[in-house]
Structure formats: C-alpha cells, structure tokens
Amino acid sequence: MYAIVKAGGRQEKVAIGDTVFVDRVDAASGSTITFPAVLVVDGDAVTSDPKILSGIKVTGEIIEEVKGPKIHILRYKNKTGYRRRQGFRAKSTRVKITAINGVK
C-alpha cells in the first residue's frame, strides 16, 4: 500500500516506514505531522475520489531539520563590470511515515 500526499508544494509517493524530505515544517523533532492524501493505492484498489480521500490521513514523525545542497547564483553582464555572486541552501525537514489511516 502506498499513497501520494501533498507535502510542501510538491507531491510525494510514500509508504509506511519511508523517510521523505519535505519543505521546512516549523515543529519540534519527534512531533507528528499529517499530510492530505491525493491518491491511495491498496493492492488493485486505487482511490482518487476527493470525498473518500478527505477521511484519509497520512501521519509521520519529524526526525530532523536539514539543509539542502548549496545553490550558486551568478549574475554577469558583458562589458559593464557587473558581477554578483550569491549562495542559497534551502531548509528541509526529514519525516518518517508512520501510518496511513482511514483505508478500508
């Protein structure tokens, strides 16, 4: 059984016991978080009806907050001496999926 959940502006495919990285969630390590399900696949049964999916919750436990890879941003314009250098590291949260509740 697995589910497609909406997490941090993206959709992630998760199953029980999986560890996923989502955009930063402002919560303490060890706390639980719920994600809304977009699609649930249980064997041959595929559930995509919004009425049924509103009762299905995917819960996970927050493990830690981590930083992503560094992105180098360079701006350059020819013949003018214009150069700008900037770096960025996105913060994300590591979540372990513990349950998919509400599946019949």
Beta strands, then each sheet from edge to edge (+ up, - down):
strand 1: 2-7
strand 2: 10-14
strand 3: 19-23
strand 4: 32-42
strand 5: 45-47
strand 6: 57-77
strand 7: 82-101
sheet 1: 2+ 1- 4+ 5-
sheet 2: 2+ 1- 4+ 6- 7+ 3-
end
